[in-house]
Amino acid sequence: MINFKGNLRTQQVCRSFHIKGVILFILILLLTVTAGCKRETGTAGRTASVAGKTTIVVADAKTTHHLNLYVAKELGIFDKYNLEVQIREVDDNAASRDLVVSGAADVFWSCPTVAIAAIANGAPLKIISQVKVPCTSVLVVPQDSPISGLTDLNGKEIAGISPTCEAVISLTVAARNAGAVFHLNRLAGGPAISALQAGRVNGAILEEPHTSIAELEGFKVLFREVSSSIPCRTINASDRFLSGNADALKNLIKAVDEANAIILADPTAENIVSIAVKYTGAPQAAIIHGNHRLGFRTALSVDGLIALGDELLSNNDIKENPGNRLFSDTFKGITW
């Protein structure tokens, strides 16, 4: 005998599961679409994603050289230009570059040689703006150092962050032209100062604020003129983001330009120093001592940047100097 009640109950249960299944499927679909939209606004499709603003993710290895980024953020200048700038902190310039190349960020501030080498090696990037000139990295030595001229560098142990750092390149070339060759110990600012204090190196090539830290501890600067004509720091963007968000990037540079004017008007103003300390953790005394040396601007030093490419090429760090291909045509007439 067929159990109609049992079958009816089974049908009702099945119908219930079917309805719940359809509802669950719809919910999953909606969540998937929403997640896809979130992923898109996080990469190439990032437009007007925060209260009508365009979101720009900046990968940043924090330093006082990027103070214009922090000032524009803290003083609400980006808001004025309808931008939501999100800063993703990384350990160094190479990590900044890699985040942008991977699509996890859109823009990075860095030493120009990082961007030049990446573009020369095929990375989908463009330099869109200068950050500052000149290069403020210098050689720091003890007060009683026997080094007084470039020839004295021969055979010496010198700390420096990288052989492709523009300051290291300029001092290497200047020493070589004087007939001297020094050995580079690859050390960043803090460790380089420690090595100098311990007598493990004869000198250290430092940038602000580490130069000021060293000066305040009694060390002296040599050969400042060697790097005085070299462009320092650039703002670089991914080709992907440039292609779809050129106007937003132009507004980014306008905001940075405004921040530059504020900083240059009074580099040691209380709010400027406070912002620098907040973002970099550098000692307040060092920031006050050296902030006037940071010549912020947005106009690109085209000839100087191409010359840096020539130096990288002569050192076999790149196979070809990209020349004007380093720069974005979108910013021609704006920053170059």
Residue pairs with C-beta under 8 A, 6 or more apart in sequence:
40 46
41 47
41 49
41 55
42 57
43 103
43 104
43 240
44 103
44 240
44 241
44 244
45 244
46 54
46 55
46 56
46 57
46 106
46 241
46 245
47 54
47 244
47 245
47 248
48 54
49 55
49 84
50 84
51 84
52 82
53 79
53 82
53 83
53 84
54 82
54 83
54 84
54 245
54 248
54 251
55 83
55 84
55 85
55 86
56 83
56 84
56 85
56 86
56 106
56 107
56 241
56 245
56 248
56 249
56 252
57 86
57 88
57 104
57 105
57 106
57 107
58 69
58 85
58 86
58 87
58 88
58 105
58 106
58 107
58 108
58 109
59 88
59 90
59 95
59 96
59 97
59 99
59 100
59 104
59 105
59 107
59 108
60 66
60 69
60 87
60 88
60 89
60 90
60 96
60 108
60 109
61 89
61 90
61 91
61 92
61 93
61 95
61 96
61 110
62 89
62 279
62 280
62 281
63 207
63 280
64 208
64 209
64 276
64 280
64 282
64 287
64 290
64 291
64 294
65 109
65 131
65 132
65 136
65 207
65 208
65 232
65 233
65 294
66 109
66 131
66 233
66 279
67 259
67 263
67 272
67 275
67 276
67 279
67 291
67 294
67 296
68 131
68 256
68 259
68 260
68 263
68 296
69 85
69 87
69 109
69 256
69 259
70 275
70 276
70 278
70 279
71 77
71 259
71 262
71 263
71 272
71 275
72 78
72 85
72 255
72 256
72 258
72 259
73 85
73 87
74 275
74 278
75 259
75 262
75 271
77 255
77 258
77 259
78 84
78 85
78 252
78 255
80 255
80 258
81 251
81 252
81 254
81 255
82 251
83 248
83 251
83 252
83 255
85 252
88 99
88 104
88 105
90 96
90 99
92 188
93 108
93 110
93 111
93 114
94 114
96 105
96 108
96 109
96 110
96 114
97 108
97 110
97 114
97 115
97 118
97 123
97 125
97 236
99 105
99 108
100 106
100 107
100 108
100 125
100 236
100 237
100 238
101 118
101 123
101 124
101 125
101 238
103 238
103 240
106 237
106 238
106 241
106 245
107 235
107 236
107 237
107 238
107 241
107 249
107 252
108 235
108 236
109 131
109 233
109 234
109 235
109 236
110 233
110 234
110 236
111 165
111 166
111 232
111 233
111 234
112 127
112 166
112 231
112 232
112 233
112 234
112 305
112 308
113 164
113 165
113 166
113 169
113 308
113 312
114 164
115 125
115 127
115 234
115 236
115 326
116 127
116 305
116 308
116 309
116 312
116 318
116 322
116 326
117 164
117 312
117 317
117 318
118 125
119 125
119 126
119 127
119 322
119 325
119 326
120 309
120 312
120 318
120 319
120 320
120 321
120 322
121 318
121 319
124 238
124 239
124 240
125 236
125 237
125 238
125 239
126 236
126 237
126 239
126 242
126 326
126 327
126 328
127 234
127 235
127 236
127 300
127 305
127 326
127 327
127 328
128 234
128 235
128 236
128 237
128 242
128 249
128 253
128 327
128 328
128 330
128 331
128 335
129 234
129 235
129 253
129 256
129 298
129 300
129 331
129 335
130 231
130 233
130 234
130 235
130 297
130 298
130 299
130 300
130 301
130 335
131 232
131 233
131 234
131 235
131 296
131 297
131 298
132 232
132 233
132 294
132 295
132 296
132 297
133 230
133 231
133 232
133 295
133 297
133 301
133 304
134 227
134 228
134 229
134 230
134 231
134 232
134 295
135 166
135 167
135 170
135 207
135 227
135 228
135 230
135 231
135 232
136 207
136 208
136 211
136 227
136 232
136 290
136 293
136 294
137 165
137 166
137 167
137 168
137 205
137 206
137 207
137 211
137 227
137 232
138 167
138 205
138 206
138 211
138 221
138 222
138 223
138 224
138 226
138 227
139 147
139 158
139 171
139 203
139 204
139 205
139 221
139 222
139 223
139 226
140 196
140 203
140 204
140 205
140 206
140 211
140 214
140 215
140 219
140 220
140 221
140 222
141 147
141 196
141 202
141 203
141 204
141 219
141 220
141 222
142 196
142 218
142 219
142 220
143 218
143 219
143 220
145 202
145 203
145 220
145 222
146 152
147 153
147 156
147 202
147 203
147 222
148 222
149 178
150 174
150 175
150 177
150 178
150 180
150 223
151 178
151 179
151 180
152 180
153 171
153 175
153 178
153 180
153 181
153 182
153 203
154 175
154 179
154 180
154 181
154 182
155 180
155 181
155 182
155 183
156 182
156 183
156 202
156 203
157 182
157 183
157 185
157 200
157 201
157 202
158 171
158 182
158 183
158 184
158 185
158 201
158 202
158 203
158 204
158 205
159 184
159 185
159 186
159 187
159 191
159 192
159 195
159 196
159 201
159 203
159 204
159 205
160 167
160 168
160 171
160 184
160 185
160 186
160 187
160 192
160 204
160 205
161 168
161 186
161 187
161 188
161 189
161 192
161 205
162 168
162 186
163 169
163 172
163 184
163 186
163 315
163 317
164 312
164 315
164 317
165 205
166 227
166 230
166 231
166 232
166 308
167 205
167 207
167 227
167 230
168 184
168 205
169 308
169 311
169 312
169 315
170 226
170 227
170 230
171 205
171 223
171 226
171 227
172 182
172 184
173 311
174 223
174 226
175 181
175 182
185 192
185 195
185 200
185 201
187 195
187 201
187 204
189 206
189 207
189 210
189 213
190 210
192 201
192 204
192 205
192 206
192 210
193 204
193 206
193 210
193 213
193 214
193 217
195 201
195 204
196 203
196 204
196 214
196 219
197 217
203 222
204 214
206 214
208 286
208 290
208 291
208 293
208 294
209 280
209 282
209 283
209 286
209 287
209 289
209 290
210 286
211 221
211 290
212 285
212 286
212 287
212 289
212 290
213 282
213 283
213 286
215 221
215 289
215 290
216 285
216 286
216 289
229 304
230 304
230 308
231 300
231 301
231 304
231 305
231 308
234 300
234 305
235 252
235 253
235 256
235 298
237 249
237 328
241 249
242 249
242 328
242 330
246 330
249 330
250 330
250 331
250 334
253 298
253 331
253 334
253 335
256 298
257 298
259 296
260 296
260 297
260 298
262 272
263 272
263 291
263 294
263 296
264 295
264 296
266 272
267 291
267 292
267 294
268 287
268 288
268 291
268 292
272 291
273 284
273 287
273 288
273 291
276 282
276 287
276 291
277 284
277 287
298 335
299 335
299 336
300 327
300 331
300 335
300 336
302 324
302 327
302 336
305 326
306 321
306 323
306 324
306 326
309 318
309 321
309 322
309 323
309 326
310 321
312 318
312 321
313 319
313 320
313 321
327 336
